[in-house]
Amino acid sequence: MSPQVESKSSSIVIVGAGVFGLSTAIHLAERGYTNVTILDKQSYQDSHYAYEKERHTTDYGSLSCSHCSTADINKIIRAAYGSQFEYQTLALDAIAKWKKWNEELKTGKTVPPGFSTSDALFVNNSTVTMTTGLEMDQFEKDTIRNMDRVGLRETQVNLHNPQDVARARAKGFGFAVDAFSTSNISSVLDTQSGFVYADRACHFALHKAQKLGVKAILGGSKSTFSHFLENADGKITGVKTADGVSHQADLTIMACGGWTPSLLTQLDNLCETTAGSVAMFQLPQDKALWDKFAPENFPTWSYDIRRGKYGGLYGFARDPNGVVKIGYRGTKFTNPQTQADGASRSVPVTRWTQEAIRQIPLMASRVIKGFVRDYLPELIDCEMTSRLCWYTDSYDNHFVIDFVPDHHGLMVATGGSGHGFKFLPNLGEHVVDRIEGKKNDYLQYWNWRSLEKGAKPYNSIMEGVGSDRSLHHQAMTSLDRFATQLSRL
Ligand SMILES: Cc1cc2nc3c(=O)[nH]c(=O)nc-3n(C[C@H](O)[C@H](O)[C@H](O)COP(=O)(O)OP(=O)(O)OC[C@H]3O[C@@H](n4cnc5c(N)ncnc54)[C@H](O)[C@@H]3O)c2cc1C
């Protein structure tokens, strides 16, 4: 036990019920902590983490829907991590736990209202990683080597190797082998990966946390963090919410995703909020198209994912409403705003924030449409909607799970950097290890830290309004809803 939390009945307040907060809450409760409260300004008990209410059958009335990076229709679940063996191990553990959560649903052990025992959260429909050029990317070579180390070489399929392809077909992944025309590009199929229904998974996780005894206060001023409570010794003793109510806590954990860097300014130069761009193509009522893009017939995929601003694409099979989602992260956009302390920090701006935005940068839309034209022409005439989705990048792409220096009683769990969702079932174990002062293989990467002078960051952060990644300099798509006519490219 750390000196910050003396017993399992110590009070712990988590601010933020996204992936980091939910996972922390579940694992605290599973390890026997009995006084855990999770606060979130969004009404997840009503919105069920749905980004768009019109896509759901529930009538949400005037409620706005959710808008954090966690609230989404689907997210990629992969264990391929190139040379980063530690994340591969963590992701393989997460996949095993996703399967357990599927099992909890199937066997009726945990079935939130609105779910049935025939539902699944994780879908193992595999991932095709495509890269321009015939030479396999170093990342894929490293992944194959590291999968070999743990006896999983056969899960990686070089689509230019006939023996590998025959193995994939024999395992039932022929649909993924044939999904794209890849004769002129390097492509590797990972048969152990796929996607999760993200909003459903978070709804499930929130239900699980509450069932384990976690108290959730969600939606409106009663759950919106306003400021920290601090005693005369400088210890953080909880938070005050926007309704003026104090929530005393022995330990406060800030897990506010894209909002964390502006709420906890000590994160300057360690974390910054940046946006990925997402396009959603609505399939028309056409059985052939619905069949083609069904998860059992179409894989999760990525294209030139680490190749800069003209690449960085990934996509999914259709969801139950016939939506095919394609994401672009070739450029991570920022929204620098001057804050009360005079410093400029990027802050999330979405369809649901006060200053709403419904468009994405034109550049992102062009790269997405270029891919659609070349690889998925069936989507050209589909109605397309778009949105910005906010990451919290750290400068080295590792999470930040640690106590805040010089602030006894305060911890942070953030820095998902675009790859945190897959760890919803297991990330919290490591947060609790940190709280309890236990050593584990991961925490060394997630320490509070700063970039050494002269060192090159993995992610350039806090470049301010002068950066060409700033939304201030981006031409935006003109409408929220527009047909993807290629003539407009
Ligand atoms: C476009 C995009 C695509 C991604 N794709 C993948 C993927 O395919 N696979 C993968 O593994 N990961 C992916 N990620 C990363 C993953 O989504 C994130 O790492 C993860 O969801 C971050 O969770 P979080 O809890 O840190 O933040 P969030 O999900 O942002 O949650 C933070 C919560 O804090 C709350 N909050 C904020 N301010 C306050 C306040 N003042 N008071 C109370 N509550 C507050 C918010 O309402 C929110 O619920 C993607 C991210 C993006 C943006």
The ligand as a Gaussian input file, in Angstrom:
#p B3LYP/6-31G(d) Opt

LIG

0 1
 C       -9.830000       8.888000     -33.576000
 C       -9.332000       7.921000     -32.531000
 C       -9.203000       6.590000     -32.848000
 C       -8.694000       5.682000     -31.912000
 N       -8.611000       4.374000     -32.264000
 C       -8.154000       3.474000     -31.363000
 C       -8.131000       2.096000     -31.708000
 O       -8.559000       1.710000     -32.798000
 N       -7.658000       1.212000     -30.787000
 C       -7.194000       1.620000     -29.558000
 O       -6.749000       0.781000     -28.774000
 N       -7.238000       2.928000     -29.198000
 C       -7.700000       3.854000     -30.072000
 N       -7.770000       5.182000     -29.739000
 C       -7.294000       5.600000     -28.416000
 C       -8.322000       5.437000     -27.341000
 O       -9.601000       5.794000     -27.813000
 C       -7.912000       6.294000     -26.152000
 O       -6.592000       5.976000     -25.763000
 C       -8.822000       6.098000     -24.963000
 O      -10.186000       6.067000     -25.321000
 C       -8.570000       7.235000     -23.989000
 O       -9.399000       7.096000     -22.869000
 P       -9.369000       8.173000     -21.713000
 O      -10.123000       7.586000     -20.596000
 O       -7.968000       8.603000     -21.459000
 O      -10.049000       9.481000     -22.304000
 P      -11.519000       9.842000     -22.771000
 O      -12.115000       8.742000     -23.529000
 O      -11.410000      11.162000     -23.457000
 O      -12.345000      10.013000     -21.414000
 C      -12.147000      11.098000     -20.573000
 C      -13.406000      11.346000     -19.780000
 O      -13.174000      12.448000     -18.891000
 C      -14.371000      13.200000     -18.812000
 N      -14.086000      14.562000     -18.370000
 C      -13.355000      15.499000     -19.022000
 N      -13.349000      16.652000     -18.331000
 C      -14.086000      16.445000     -17.221000
 C      -14.455000      17.282000     -16.130000
 N      -14.085000      18.569000     -16.033000
 N      -15.229000      16.746000     -15.155000
 C      -15.648000      15.446000     -15.226000
 N      -15.349000      14.644000     -16.248000
 C      -14.557000      15.119000     -17.240000
 C      -14.929000      13.138000     -20.220000
 O      -16.303000      13.427000     -20.237000
 C      -14.597000      11.718000     -20.639000
 O      -15.657000      10.831000     -20.371000
 C       -8.290000       6.118000     -30.636000
 C       -8.439000       7.475000     -30.289000
 C       -8.972000       8.370000     -31.230000
 C       -9.119000       9.813000     -30.836000

